[in-house]
Amino acid sequence: MSETNPKPAVKALVFDVFGTVVDWRTSVAREVGTVAAAKGWSIDPVAFADRWRALYQPSMDPVRRGEKPYVRLDDLHRASLVTLVEEFGLDPLPAEELEHLNRAWHRLDPWPDCVTGLTRLKKRFILATMSNGNVALMLNMAKNAGLPWDMILGAEPARNYKPVPSVYLTGVDWLGLVPAEVMMVAAHNGDLAAARALGLRTAFIARPTEHGDKQSRDFRAEDDWDHAVNSMDELADRLGC
């Protein structure tokens, strides 16, 4: 017997980006290594990248809690970078060089399966970001990596950070859809749980090397998401693209 109220067809896919679509760790470590070589820094670029990423979630928490107004991720990344330069005992960078290194997050490489997989998915679905990255960051990253987004959604349109519900729901509203017509795609089970609680459909993509040998979770789907795959191309297969 068919469902009395079947779910509507999915019309849009929205994506977590850092870790799901792009390999932030390798990309940032490469850029840190270039600066370290030029400056004569004796540091481990990967350790620096890991530490920078470790400050990511805590930097957003005051905004999530309503203690501070929304601040773009670029600004939070820059403040974290200043902290790290001091923490690692390095000489302060001139403003222009600091900004160039901060914008390493605009130049992240995609995982090898992403451009082909997203291009296939785009033929059938609206594709949008659902990231904590600000709009300029997402646009520059897309240009650099060849990511075929139709729209940039997420933190800046909602002026808050995931997993605050308004971030997901503002994106759904801007698309002119209802939550069940939108599928959240992420390599992070917590992101999917927050989206599903609001009525979005869900797809998990495993990225077991996102954190290298420091990965401690999100190796696999931890709930019965609508889809659980190992690549963007596999998701395109699943969705008939």
Summary of the structure (lengths in Angstrom):
residues: 241
radius of gyration: 18.3
end to end distance: 27.9
largest distance: 69.7
contacts: 767
relative contact order: 0.16
helix: 49%
strand: 12%
